Amino acid sequence: MAEQPQPISPVKNFFAGGFGGVCLVFVGHPLDTIKVRLQTQPKPQPGQPPLYSGTFDCFRKTLVGEGVRGLYRGMAAPIIGVTPMFAVCFFGFGLGKRLQQRKPDDVLTYPQLFAAGMLSGVFTTAIMAPGERIKCLLQIQAATGETKYSGSLDCAKQLYREAGIRGVYKGTVLTLMRDVPASGMYFMTYEWLKNVLTPEGKSVSDLSVPRILFAGGLAGIFNWAVAIPPDVLKSRFQTAPPGKYPNGFRDVLRELIREEGVASLYKGFTAVMIRAFPANAACFLGFELAMKFLNWIAPGL
């Protein structure tokens, strides 16, 4: 079973998790933009081709029409949110493990690690939901040709002015449905792979950089394999006009299945999977390196 780390320092976790999150956003945001545009593109008129024929067509049209900056639209919101979000995420995972330990040196089973990861998903939703809402709206507005929001702050102000705090937090339930099981899979897979990749007689803390990258990247793929269907529903719901889906995700699900079939729940699959490995590899490597640095400069913190 998985070897347990030392009790988490909230201060170290905050900085290390935040650094890991920044690494993830810089590496993964361009393909996140592609994913959202694919997931939210309008249904084509009869006889007309879709706006984007696939991941690479969307990437090409975005790059040609908007340049590299187009791939990084909406990045301010996740960048602002990543430091507290990943601090809370990693702290939530550590808390989930400690709550299940009877003694500090208890080794948890993988189902227990999955449960701890699920708790981290609950913790992060309060921060994640508004950032996701703002990010998605900014990512699609350039594709539609409209410029309603000048940036992340302007988007947040307009959403609050139009519908109050509920407008900012639209899609929270779907964010929970996506992140709770996906976070469980994410952390359990990472811990499992770290143990599998650790040479006999060595400590998990001494894992090499390539092995950390591999474990983190593969954990990201497992995470998104679970998260894609609710993520598609969330993107549609968060970018829909007010009142379009009065019954929430159930209306979104019925419309998607009726008009586009079950396969529509996996829109953006290629973009997500291309992004998942490098982005999450960067996240976990950034976290592990930051933790080692903090343990070196402030061992008693």
N, C-alpha and C positions, 0 to 999 in steps of 0.2 A: 504494500500500500504506500501511499504518498508520504514522503518525509515532510514533517511540518516545520515551517520557518519559525524564527523567533517572533514573540509578540510584536505586532506592528506598532510603530511610532506614528501617531497621527500627523505630526509635523513633517517627518521624513516622507510619509506616504503622500502627503499633500504635494510636496515639491516633486517627488519622483513620479507620481501619477500624472501630475500636470505636464511634466516634461515629456513623458511617454505619449500623452494625448496630443501635444503639439506636434510631435514627430508623426503621429498617425494622420493628423489633418493635412500637413504639408505633403505627405506622400500620397494620400488617398483622395483628397478633395476633387481633383479633376475628374476621376471616374465616378465619384459620387454625383457630380453635376450631370454627367452622361446618364447615370442610372435614373435620376429623378426626371430628366427630360423624356426618357423612354417610357417611364411609368405613367407620366401625365400627359403624353401627347394626345391630341384629340382624335377621335375615331374618324377615318377618312370618309369622304363622301363616296357614294357608289361610283365605281369606275375610276376613282382617283387613287394615286399611290399614297401611302402614309407619309407623314412629314419626315420620319426617319425610318429607313429600311432595316436598321440594326445598330449595334454598338459602334462599329467602325464608321458607318455613314454619319451617325450623330456626332462622333468625335471630329470627323472631317469638316462637316458643315459648321460646327461650333468654332473650330479653329480658323476656317476660312472667313466666316462672317464676323467673328468677334475677337480673333487673336487669342493669345495665351491667356489674357485677362478673362476671357469668357469662360474658360475652364475653372477659374478660381472665383467665380461670382458667388456671393453669399458666404464666403469663407470667414468673414469677420465674426459672424454669430457663433459658429462652432469654436473658433479660436478663443473667443471671450469665455465660452462655456467649458472648454476642455480642462482647464486647471482645477476648478472646483469639482467638475463632473468626474474626472478620473481619480481625483483624490477621494471623493465619496465612494466611487466604484470600488477601488482597491481596499479602502477602509471597510466598506460593506462586506466584501468577500472575507476579509480577516475577521471581522466581527462574527460573521456567520460560522466560521470555523471554530472560533472560541466558544460560541454559545453551545456548540455540540460536543465540546470536550469536557469530560469529567475531571481530568487532570491536565496540567499544561503540556505534558509530554505525550498525551494521547495521539495516536496516528489515525486519521480519519479515513473512512472508506471512500471510494469514488462516488457512490450515491450521496454521501454526506457532503462531499466537495461540490457536487452538482447543486445541492440545496443551498449551500453557502453562496454559490455564484448567483442563484436566483434571487437571494436577498440583495445582492449588489445591484441587480436590475431594478428592484423596487426603489432603492436609495437614489438611483441616478435619474429616475423619470421626472422628478420635480424640476431638475435643471435641464434635462434633455428635451422635454416636450416643447417649451417655447422656442428654444434654439432651432429645433427641427422645423417647426412651423415657419419661422422667419427664413431659414435657409431655403426651404422648398419654394416659397413664394418668390424669393429673389432669383433662384435658379431658373424658374420657368418664365419670368416676365421678359427676359431678353429674347427668348425663343418666340414669344407671342407678338413681339414688336411694340408692346406697351411699356411705358415707364411710369408706373404708379408710385414706386418706392425709390428714393434716392440712395438708400443704404439700410443697414440693419437697424439702426436707431430710429430712422424715419418709419420703417416698416412696423416696428414695435409700437411707436406712438400712434400710428394710424389704426392698427389693430385694436389698441386699447380704447381709442376714441370712438371707434365704430361699435365695439361689442364688449368693452370692459375687459376684465381679467380673463373671462371665459373665452374671449376671442384670441387672446395670446396663448392660452392653454388648450386650444382646440386640437383634438387628436390625442389627448393624454391617455385615454383608455387603450387606444390602439398602440401607443408607445409602450405601455405596460405589457400588452399582449405580445409585442415583439421582443422587448428587452428582457423580461423575466426568464422565459425558457432559454432564450439565446445566450444570456449571460451565464446561466448554469452550464450550458454546453461549452461555452468559451473557456471558462476557468477550469472546469473539470478536464477538458481536453489538454489544456496547457500543462496542468500539473501531471497528468498521465504521461504526456510526451516527454516532459523533463525527466521523469523517472525512467522511462524506457531508454532515453538517450544518454543517461548518466552511466559512464563505464563502471564496471564492478570495482568496488573498493574506493570509489571517488564520491565526493559530496555533490549534491545538486547545485550548491552555490558556486561550484567551480566549473560549471558547464561552459563550454567554449562559445564564442560569438556565433559561429555558423550554426551550432545546434540550438542556441536560443532563437536565432532568426527562423530556423526551420520549425521549431515548436510553436513560436508565436504566429507565424504565417499560417500553419495548418490549423491552429486553434481558430484563427479568423475565418477560415473556410468553413469549418464545422459550425461556427457561430452563425454565419450567413445562410448556411443550408437550412437552418431552423427559422431564421428571421425573415427571409424574403417574402413569403405570402402576406404576413401582417404588415410588412414594410410597404408593399404595393398598396394595400388598403389604406394605410396611414398617409402615404403621399397623395393619393387621390382625395381623401377626405380633407386633409389640411389645405389643399389648394383649390377646393371646390368653392363656388360662390355661396354666400350665406343662404341657408335654407334649402339647399339642393338635396341634402341627405338628412331629413328630419329624424330618422330612426338610427342615425349613426352608422357604424361599420356594417350593420346588417343590410342597409340600403346599398352601400358601396359594393358589398359582396354579391348581392342579387343582380345588380346592374352589370358588373363585370362578367359574371358567369353567363348571364342571359345574352349579352351582346358580343362577348369576345371569347367565351369558353374558359375552361379550367386553366388552360395554358397562360391566360392573362395574369394569373397570380404569380407567375415567375418572370414577368417582364423585367428587363434589366439584369437578368441572371448572369449573362456574360460579363457585363460591366462590373457587377458586384464581385464576381469570382476573380476577375483580373485584378481588381483593387484589393480584395481581401487579404491576399497573401503578403504583398509588400507593405501595405499599410499597417497591418497588425504585427508583422515581424518588426517593423520600425518602432511600434508602440512598446512592445515587450522588451526590445533591446534598450530603448531609451529608459524605460522604467528600471530595468535591472542595473544598467550602468549608473543611473542617478542614485539608486539605493546604495550601490557599492561606494560611490563617491561620498554620499552623506554619512555612511557608516565609518568611512575613513577620517573625515574631518570632524565629525561629532559623534563618536561612538556611544556616548552616554545620553544622547538626546532622546 
